[in-house]
Amino acid sequence: MDVELGKHWPLDPKIAFLNHGSFGSCPLPVLAFQQALRDRMERQPVQFLVRELEPMLDQARAALAQFTGARAEDLVFVPNATSGVNTVLRSLPLAPGSEWLVTDHEYNACRNALEFAAARAGAKVVVARVPFPFESAGQIVEAVLERVTPRTRLALMDHVTSPTGVALPIERLVRELAARGVDTLVDGAHGPGMVPLNLEALGAAYYTGNCHKWLCGPKTAAFLRVRPDCQQYIHPLSISHGFNSPRTDRPRFLVEFGWTGTLDPTACLSAPEALRFMAQLAPGGWPEIMARNRALALEGRRILCQALEIAAPCPEECVGSMAAVPLPDARQDHRPAPPLYMDPLQDQLLARHGIEVPVIPWPGFPKRLLRISAQLYNSRQQWELLAGALREELR
């Protein structure tokens, strides 16, 4: 661990935590900020939730919108990116017989949401097979576009893929799909804080991103940005008071998403504090943080590829703050252990070496990948520790 920067996180110092990409980790000062908001809410819940919450959410949305290059009125809070994807898919009035496009790198939870919504709508899910390893970003674009037909209405595209850690050429994909009459729902779970964002310029119909991953905000803070011409179709997963509200002082989109039932809003309200706190950890602010994390991820990938005696599985332009490398096939007598750990090697690395890192089946058992994440608290020494552990476990 980078001791100087690592002191800001509550992570166990005895564990080399190389899996920020799964759930993130929130810095101690941001957690303290959230707890102060919780204390304030519990002192006078009606005052906080009824009289004060809406303008506080407006301020938080404005800060997040500025960071992501969006208009504040086009952005609403959701608990996580999976909820954001479900919100769009459960709202869209797509006709039976239409086709919904997705890649085989899509996060399983969101792929499930797509399959569920498509079945209810009588639509067909079309899967673009994106190679991994691959040699150029153009291969990704070709694989997606060759699956577009006149019936394609929506494409669910990762910004950064979860299993393979690939930063897709999302600007080109959105542009090329739009030219063919296809709206894009971007699953940007890993985008905010990993790669620079300008959602207005991107122009995707829908973009959802997490604040609890690379922004290092508290859990249950995420956002959904909907292009203005699409907002009339989108409603929250929980229909509440805003659905028949007579208010005319703010857009119906904000009215519906502004209150979806009693919940703890302090995670979303803490997102601006996470932006502020993280920015002051590097002299160059967020641009330096993103560049530093990317450079560390690339360094980790080089060290692992050397240890495994393999070539880099994708070009550097497709790497953000995560990187995946292929592992040798597992022994046939190894079987996935429920519910989340798909390979015994993941537990072995933790139990024997104090390393927390995901081992992911790709494209299915026994083939597998190992994915590293680089956050400010990580260090080169941790990559070397992992490389040594892999040599020992895989020999």
N, C-alpha and C positions, 0 to 999 in steps of 0.2 A: 504493500500500500504506500502511496505517496503520503508520508506521515503529516507533512505540513498542511496539505489540503484535506487529507482524510479526517482530520480532527473535527471538521464541520459536519460529518455524517455519523449517525448512530450505529454504523456497521460494526460487527464483531471483529476486532483487530486480529484475531487468531485465524480468520478465514480470508483467503484470497477471493474476493467477490468479483467475478468476471462475468456477471450476468445482469448488469444494469438494465439491459434491454427487455427483460421479462416483466418486471414490476417497478423498476426504478428504485430509488431510495431518496428520502426527503431530508435535506439538511436540518440540523437541530434548530437553528434560528427560525427557519420557516415553520417548523412544527410548533415552536413556542408562539409565533405570531398567530397560528391557527388556534392554539389553545386559548389565547387571550380573547379571540373572537368568540369561541365557545363559551367562555366564562361570561362574557358580555351578553350573549344570547340567553343563557340560563338565568341571569339576574332579572331579566324582564323580557320573557319570550314574545309577548304581544308587541311590545315596543320595537323589538329587533326585527321580527318576521313580518309584521304588518306595516309599520310606519317607516322603518329604516332600510329594509332589505333591498327594495327596488332600486333606489339611487346608488346603493353600494354595488349592486350587480352591474349597473350601468357603468360605473367607474372601472370595475374589473374588466368588463367587456371592452371598454375603450382602450385599456392598456394592452390587452391581449390582441385586439384588432390592430393596433399600431405595430406590435411585434411581428404579426403574421401578414401584414400588408393587405388587410381587409377593411371594409367599412364596418363600423361597430354595429350598425343596424342590420347587417347581414349575418351576424354571428350570435349564436346562442350557446348556453352551457348545457352539456349532457354529462352523465356520470363517467363515461369512458368511450373510446372509439368504437367498440363493439355496439354500444347503445346507439351511437351516431349512425352506424351502418344500418342497424335494424330500423331506426327511425325513418330513414329514407325508403328502405325497401318495403316497409309496412305501409307507407303512405302513398306510393306512386300508383296512379290508376292506369297500369299497363294492360293492353288488350291481350286476350288469349291468342296464342300462336306467335307472339313476339319472342325474340331471343335476347337473353342476357349473357354477356360475355365476361369471362374471368380467366385468370391464368392459374396454372397448377402450382404456383408459389403462394397463392393467397392464404392468409391466416385461417386456420380450420374453423374457428368460431364464426367468422364472417362468411366463409364459404357455406357453412351450414345455414346461416341466415338467408343467403341467396337461394339455396336449394328449397328451403321452406317457403319463402315468399313466391318463388317461381311456381312451385307446385300449386299453391293456392290461386295464383293468377292464371294458371293454364299456360305458363310460359316455359320456354326451354332454356336450360343452362348449357352454354357452349364453352368448352374449356380450351384455351390456347396453351399448347405445350411449349414452355420456355426452357431451353436447354440449360443445364448446370452440370459441369462447368461450361463456359462459353467464352468466346474471344472478343466480341464487340457488342456495344449497346444496340447497334443496328439489328442484330439477331433477335433481340427482344421485340423491337418494333415490328419486324417482319412476321414473327410468330403470332403477334396479336392481330395485325391487320389482315392476315390471310384467313382469319376466322370470322371476319365481318361479312355479313350478308345484308340484303335489303330488309330483312326482318329484325336486324339488331337494333335495339332501342336503348340499351344501357350497358355500360362496361364498368365493372367493379375492378379497380386497379389499385394495388399497393403503391404507396410512395416509396417506402423501404420495406422489402419483404421480410417477414418474420423468420421463416426457417432458414433462408439462404443469405439474409443480410444484404441483399442487393438493392442499391438505390436505382430504381427504374428511371429511364429518361422520360419523366412524367410530363414535362412541358411538350415534348414532341408527341407523345401518345395522346394527350388531351387535344392537341391541335389536329392531328391526323384523324382521330375519331370524330371530332366535331365536323370536319370537312366531309365526312361520310354520313352525317346526320345522327351521330351517336352521342348521347350525353354520358359523362363520366362521373362516377362516384369514386372519389379518391379515399382509400383507407390510409390515412396519414397518421396512423398510430405512433410511428417513430419519427415523423417529420419534424415537428416543432422542437427546436433546440438542437437537432442534429444537422439539418441542412437549412440554408437561408430560404425564407418563404416570402412570396409576394402573391397572395391568393387572388387579388384583383387582376393582376397580370396573367396568372395561370388560366383563369377563366373557366375552370371546371364547374359543372353544374352544382356539384356537392363535394365538400371536403370536410372530413372529420379528423381531429387530431387529439392526442393525449397531452395533458399538462403534467402528469405524474411520472413520465418517463424521462426524456432528455431535458425538460424544463425543470425537473426536480421539485415539482409541486406535490402537495398531499394527494393521496389516493382519492378517487371519485371526482377528479377535476378534468374535464375534457371539453371540447367545443365542436360545434357543427356550423360550418359556413355554407349558406345556401344562396346561390345567385338570385338576384331580385326577380327575374322572370320565372323562377321555379318555386318561389316561396308559397304561392297560393295552394300548392299541392301538399305541402309538408306540415304534418301535425306531430306533436309529441307522442311518445308511446303511451303515456298516461294522459287521457283526455280529462281536463279538469275545468276550473271556473272560466278560464280564458276562452273556451270554445263558444260560449254564448254571451261573452262580456259586451256591454254596450259602449265600452270605452272607444274614444276616437282620438285620444291625445297621443297615441303611439301606435306603431304598426301592429296589425293583428298577429303577425309572426312573433313579435316580442311578447305580446300579451299572452299568447298561448303557452310559450315556453317559459315565461317568467314565473309561473307558479304551476307545478304539476302535482301538488300534494306536499304534506309536511315531510321535510328532509333536513339534513344538515348541510347548509350552504357554505360552510366555512372553508371547505377545500377550494371551491371556485373563487371565493373572495380572497384566498391566499395566493392565487396564481400571480398577481402583480408583485407580491413580495418575493416569490420565488424568482421571477424575472430580475428584480432589483438585486437580490442577494447574490445570485449566481454571477451577474454581470460584473460585480465588484471583486470577484475572485481572480480576474485576469486584467492586466493593464489595458488590453484592447477590447474588453467587454465580450459580448457574445460572439462577434466574428473570430476573436482569438480563441475562445473556448471551443467553437466548432472546428476550427483548423487544428487545434492542439489534439482534440479527441480523434479526429480523422487520422492525423499523423501517427498517433499512438496505436490506433487500430491497424493501420498498414504495417507498422513495425511489428506488432504482434503476429500478423499474418505471415510476414516474412520469416520470423523465428519459427513458427509452427510448420510452415512449408519445408523449411530446411530440416527440421527435426524429423518430419515424416517422409522426407525425400520425395516431394511432389511439387508440381508446378502450381502457381497461383491459379485458382479456378475461374477468375474473372478479371477484367481490366481494372486498374486503379480508379478510373473515372466512375465506376459503379460501386465504390466503397464509401460509406459514410463513417459512422462511429461503431459499426458492427462489421464483422467479417466471419464468414464460414469457410471451413476447410473440410474436404472429404477425409473420412477415416477408413481404415481397412474394414472389411465386412466383419460383423460379429460372428462368434461361433454359433453353430446351428442350435446348440442346446441352450442358448440364452434367449429368453423370451421377455417381451415387455412386461414391466410390473406396473399395475394400476396404482393411482389414477393418472399421474402426470409424468412420472419418470419412465421414459420409453426405452432406456437402455441401462443395463447394470453398470456400465462404465461411469455414468454420471454419479452414481452413489459411491462407487469405488474411489473416484477422484476426491470426493468430499471426505469420506471416512478415512482414507489412507494418507491423503496429502493436504487436506484442509483447503481444497479448491472447489468453489461453486461455479460450475459452467455447464451449459446445456448440451446434451448429446441428442441429436434429432434424427429420426428416420428419414431417409431420402433416397430414392422416391418411395421406398418401403423396406421393411425388414428383409434381409439383414443389413442393407446398405445404410450408411449413416453419415451425418455431418457433426462437426463440433463448431459451435458459434461463440465467438468472444465479443464482448462489449467493452468500449473504452470510455470511461468517465474521468473527471478530474482527479478522483482519488486513486485511480489505477496507475501502475508503473511498469517499466520494462522488466524489472525484477520478477514481477508476477507472471509475465509471459514466459520467462526463462524457467520459472518454477513449473509452469504447466507443461512446457516442452519436455523437461526432465521426467515429469510424472507420466506423460504419454509414452515416452520411450520405455519406461519400466512396465507400464500396464499392458502395452501392445506387443512386447517382445515375444 
